[in-house]
Amino acid sequence: MTAEEHKKFLEEDFDDVSLDKLVDISKIRIDRNRTQERRKKQFLRAAGNPYLVKVGDTKVKIRFANNGVSFEDAFENLLLMS
């Protein structure tokens, strides 16, 4: 993901995106036999915008506090759960 893509994803507004345009992350399946780097790429390709997705019929905007768990750690935890 380029810096420009990352910025665009972060700035995408929750109210401007319709539910039917979002990827349901509960349906994404990640190959656990791949390296962590390959799993990340596989998820990003499948999810599109990793910050704005849906779970079932619910829109989800993912944000992280500056003083909490890093995006990298949270993303790795997500991949481990898949």
C-alpha positions in Angstrom: 0.0 0.0 0.0 1.4 3.4 -0.9 1.3 6.4 1.4 -1.3 8.0 -0.9 -3.5 5.0 -0.7 -3.1 4.8 3.0 -4.1 8.5 3.4 -7.1 8.0 1.1 -8.3 5.0 3.1 -8.0 6.9 6.4 -9.9 9.9 5.0 -12.8 8.0 3.5 -15.9 9.1 5.3 -18.2 6.6 7.0 -21.4 8.3 5.7 -20.2 8.6 2.1 -19.9 4.8 1.6 -22.9 2.6 1.1 -23.1 -0.7 2.9 -23.2 -2.7 -0.4 -19.8 -1.2 -1.5 -18.0 -2.5 1.6 -16.3 -5.9 2.0 -17.7 -8.2 4.7 -14.5 -9.1 6.6 -16.2 -12.0 8.3 -16.2 -13.8 4.9 -12.5 -13.2 4.2 -10.4 -16.4 4.6 -6.6 -16.1 5.0 -4.2 -18.9 4.3 -2.5 -19.6 7.6 0.3 -21.5 5.8 1.6 -18.3 4.2 4.1 -16.0 5.8 2.8 -13.1 7.9 3.7 -10.6 5.1 1.8 -12.7 2.5 -1.2 -12.9 4.9 -1.2 -9.1 5.3 -1.1 -8.7 1.5 -3.9 -11.2 1.0 -6.1 -9.4 3.6 -5.5 -6.0 2.1 -6.3 -7.3 -1.4 -9.5 -8.9 -0.2 -10.7 -6.0 2.1 -9.8 -3.0 0.0 -9.9 -0.3 2.6 -8.9 -2.0 5.9 -10.3 1.0 7.9 -13.8 0.9 6.5 -15.4 -2.5 6.2 -18.6 -4.3 7.2 -19.4 -7.3 9.4 -22.7 -8.7 8.2 -25.1 -5.7 7.8 -23.0 -3.4 10.0 -20.6 -0.7 8.8 -17.3 -0.6 10.8 -14.8 2.3 10.8 -11.6 1.2 12.4 -9.5 3.7 14.2 -6.6 3.5 16.6 -5.6 5.8 19.5 -2.2 7.3 19.4 -1.4 5.8 22.8 -2.9 2.3 22.4 -2.1 -0.8 20.4 -0.3 0.0 17.1 -2.1 -0.7 13.8 0.6 -3.2 13.1 -0.1 -5.2 16.3 -3.8 -5.0 15.9 -3.6 -6.1 12.2 -1.4 -9.1 13.2 -3.9 -10.0 15.9 -6.7 -9.9 13.3 -4.7 -12.2 11.0 -4.0 -14.7 13.8 -7.8 -14.9 14.5 -8.7 -15.5 10.8 
